[in-house]
Amino acid sequence: MIVRQRMSNFLKNSSIYIFSSIASAAIPFVLLPILTRYLTPAEYGQIAMFSIFTTALAALIGLSVNGAANRRFFDENISDTELARFNGNCFFILLASACVALFFLVLVDVFLAGYLGIPPTWVYLGLLSVFCSFILNLRLGQWQIRGKAKSYGALQITNALVVLLFSLLFVISLKLGPNGRIYGIVLTSVIIGALSFFTLRNDKLVLFEYNRADINYALSFGVPLIPHVLGGFLLLSVDRLVINKELGLEMTGIYMVAINLGSALNIIFNSINKAYSPWLFGQLKENKQANKRAIVKKTYLYFIFLVLMALLSFLIAPPILKLIVGEKFHQAADVLPLIITGQIFLGMYFMVTNYIFYIKKTKYLSYVTISSGAINVVLLLLLIPHYGINGAALAFLIANFLRFLGTWALSAKVYKMPWGLKG
């Protein structure tokens, strides 16, 4: 009866996470046909460069300790006050890392902006956006681990709606071009970040009381993840940097359209994982072999379903893209199935990586991610000069496949699961 109740809660929360994520993901897709008609491929490429910059910066701002706040919740015999104090110390780390980043950005802002092909002011807007996004992710994580999927979904959808409204206002009504899109993103992050902070305070989930043990715990969890996050950057974002340098901002913008459409799967997979990981941790805590076998069987069925999705994408993805975006971006249809297949392997990765987080062996995960990211960079440098953006998409696919296999092998080594369906 208890198992059925837990499964029911898992399915209910999963449906909420998936619905809210699809709804929030659908909002940027509403923008896609608009932006691809109001912006040139080169201007869209500038937005892609800003996105890459903020993705890289997010690996350093906060030092990935928001994940530590989620994991701390599952430790034995910890009080609500101790959890709130721990979250407060995560904010101290956020502030310190942001100040250090600001110092270095002041030194290199003009060079960095020139390299990326963006205005220098965007560098500081990116720092502000990442700072506020950390607070949002901490807020969402605290709802996730407590199973409050409705609150999570409401804030996620609100965030997407506000971005949509500001982007439409700045790009279409005020005709600010790519600046309008960036202003919409940053202003939304500030508003939602502030809202996230106040709800954390109202729920008594943040206590600003310095504690060295909390700082050490958070850093011991988060710092080893920095190479992992940077490796993820090499896997998921560096392709646009190489395309920009080899083929120019225009081709970067076209490739970014395919990435944006393919990222819908990433959002769905992340949503499933947000509901799945707390449920999985609870199952692993019980340490029952029968439950582990059932988990493995369902994982294999999920893999089969994803492979079928990848095959189907080669038939239906290109014509769908041409219906959605402006004619200037139709070349993106050639690479979309490869991008989708790469995202499919990312979905498989999520199903095997949680065991590593549960056993707190995150530093080993960094080795796999960095290695896969390095392979991706090598493949990009080899394939883009010969095959253009198709080569970038193929490199993305191969690197994500290798990341999945490497993570699965590591997971099987650090935490024993009946992957052979024996025992």
Order of alpha helices (4+ residues) and beta strands (2+ residues): alpha-alpha-alpha-alpha-alpha-alpha-alpha-alpha-alpha-alpha-alpha-alpha-alpha-alpha-alpha
